[in-house]
Amino acid sequence: MILWRRLDMPGHDACALHLDAGQWHLQGAAVWGDRRGPARIGYDIICDQDWVARSARLQGNVGGRAISLSIRRGAGGEWRANGDEVPDSHRLMDLDLGFTPATNTIPLNRFGPHGGGDSAALWLDDGDWTLKPLHQGYRLAPDGSWCYRSAETDFQTTLTVNRHGFVTDYPGLWMQED
């Protein structure tokens, strides 16, 4: 289990990782002072044993707005949100929930043995709470940190990661609490 402190605004996220019947589960809850008002989202993400995202459930509130989302990979490789197909979601391997660093754990564990790689994710943009494609790259640096970049948002940073693939330092955004 890990506890993160949010650095760009008041907030925390607690997340547990466990393997059950050949599936990885990331379960947690994030609370923060969003610009729209207090926010709390619980999440449960399931990946297969190879760290390919299969589904996520989110429940909570952001500034008085209820958030209830069930995201699932369909039989044809498309993603579905509350049963509806998400446009442009075919061949997106990962899930990236913008309000938590927990979802970085998925590609970091998949890419770890290979020293990095590129991935297309279905991204929940917590700015407008919409799902959209996000192309990401992760590269292992000689010092053991990870160089992360996102083409769509023109964002890049260096992530410090523990042996479980949890981010421990996400500069300017998240830091592991002791």
C-alpha positions in Angstrom: 0.0 0.0 0.0 1.1 3.5 -0.7 0.0 7.0 0.4 0.6 10.0 -1.8 0.4 13.7 -1.0 -0.7 15.9 -3.8 1.6 18.9 -4.4 -0.3 21.1 -6.8 -3.3 21.5 -4.4 -4.3 20.1 -1.0 -5.0 16.3 -1.3 -4.0 12.7 -0.8 -4.4 9.3 -2.5 -4.1 5.9 -0.8 -3.7 2.9 -3.1 -3.3 -0.9 -2.6 -2.0 -3.4 -5.1 -2.7 -7.1 -5.1 -2.8 -10.1 -7.3 -6.0 -12.2 -7.3 -6.8 -15.1 -9.6 -4.2 -13.9 -12.2 -5.4 -10.3 -12.2 -3.7 -7.3 -10.8 -6.0 -4.9 -8.7 -5.2 -1.3 -8.0 -7.7 -0.1 -5.4 -7.6 3.3 -3.9 -9.3 6.6 -3.0 -8.2 10.1 -3.8 -9.4 13.3 -1.9 -8.4 16.8 -2.9 -9.4 20.4 -2.9 -10.5 20.7 -6.6 -11.1 24.2 -8.1 -14.8 23.2 -8.3 -14.9 22.2 -4.6 -14.0 19.3 -2.4 -13.4 16.0 -4.3 -13.3 12.3 -3.4 -13.1 9.5 -5.9 -12.7 5.8 -5.0 -11.3 3.6 -7.8 -10.8 -0.1 -8.6 -8.7 -0.9 -11.6 -8.2 -4.4 -12.9 -5.3 -5.6 -15.2 -4.4 -9.0 -16.5 -1.3 -10.7 -15.4 0.7 -9.0 -18.2 -0.3 -5.6 -16.9 -2.8 -4.9 -19.7 -5.7 -2.8 -18.4 -9.1 -4.5 -18.5 -11.5 -2.4 -16.5 -12.0 0.4 -13.9 -14.8 1.5 -11.6 -14.9 5.0 -10.2 -17.3 6.4 -7.6 -17.4 9.8 -5.8 -18.0 13.5 -6.1 -16.1 16.5 -7.4 -17.4 19.9 -6.3 -20.8 18.5 -5.7 -21.0 16.6 -9.0 -21.5 12.9 -8.7 -19.0 10.8 -10.6 -19.9 7.1 -11.3 -18.0 5.5 -14.1 -17.6 1.9 -15.2 -14.9 1.5 -17.9 -14.4 -1.8 -19.6 -12.5 -3.2 -22.6 -15.0 -4.6 -25.1 -14.6 -7.9 -27.0 -13.5 -5.9 -30.1 -10.7 -4.1 -28.3 -12.8 -0.9 -27.9 -13.3 0.7 -24.5 -16.8 1.2 -23.1 -17.8 3.8 -20.4 -21.1 2.9 -18.6 -21.9 0.6 -21.6 -21.3 3.2 -24.4 -18.4 2.8 -26.8 -15.7 5.5 -26.3 -14.8 7.1 -29.7 -11.3 6.5 -30.9 -10.6 4.0 -28.2 -9.6 0.9 -30.2 -6.0 -0.3 -29.6 -5.6 1.8 -26.5 -3.8 -0.5 -24.1 -3.7 1.4 -20.8 -6.0 3.5 -18.6 -4.8 6.8 -17.2 -6.9 8.3 -14.5 -5.8 11.9 -14.4 -6.6 12.5 -10.7 -4.2 9.7 -9.4 -0.6 8.6 -10.0 -1.8 5.0 -9.4 -2.4 4.3 -13.1 1.3 5.0 -13.9 1.9 1.6 -12.1 0.4 -0.2 -15.1 2.8 0.6 -17.9 5.8 0.9 -15.4 5.3 -2.7 -14.5 4.7 -3.9 -18.0 7.7 -1.9 -19.4 10.0 -2.5 -16.4 11.8 -5.7 -17.7 12.3 -4.0 -21.1 13.6 -0.6 -20.0 10.7 1.3 -21.4 8.3 1.7 -24.3 5.4 3.6 -25.8 1.8 3.2 -25.0 -1.6 4.6 -26.0 -3.9 5.1 -23.1 -7.5 5.9 -22.5 -7.1 9.0 -20.4 -9.7 10.4 -18.0 -8.9 14.1 -18.2 -9.8 15.4 -14.7 -10.0 19.0 -16.2 -13.2 18.2 -18.0 -14.0 14.6 -16.9 -13.9 13.2 -20.5 -12.2 10.1 -21.9 -9.7 10.6 -24.7 -6.6 9.0 -26.2 -3.2 9.8 -24.7 0.1 8.6 -26.2 2.7 8.1 -23.6 6.4 7.1 -23.5 8.3 5.7 -20.6 12.1 5.3 -20.6 14.3 3.9 -17.9 17.2 6.2 -17.1 20.6 4.9 -15.9 20.0 6.1 -12.4 16.8 4.0 -12.1 14.3 6.8 -12.6 11.8 6.9 -15.4 11.5 9.6 -18.1 7.9 10.1 -18.9 6.4 12.1 -21.8 3.0 12.7 -23.3 2.7 13.9 -26.9 -0.9 15.3 -26.7 -0.2 17.4 -23.6 3.4 18.2 -24.5 4.3 17.2 -20.9 7.5 15.4 -19.7 9.0 14.7 -16.4 11.2 12.3 -14.5 9.5 9.8 -12.2 11.0 8.1 -9.2 9.5 4.6 -8.7 9.7 1.9 -6.0 10.1 -1.8 -6.5 6.3 -2.3 -6.9 6.1 0.1 -9.7 4.5 2.8 -7.6 5.6 6.4 -8.3 7.2 7.8 -5.2 8.1 11.3 -6.7 6.1 12.9 -9.5 7.7 16.4 -9.5 5.2 19.2 -8.8 2.2 16.8 -8.6 2.7 13.9 -6.2 5.0 12.7 -3.5 4.9 9.5 -1.4 4.1 10.1 2.3 6.2 8.3 4.9 
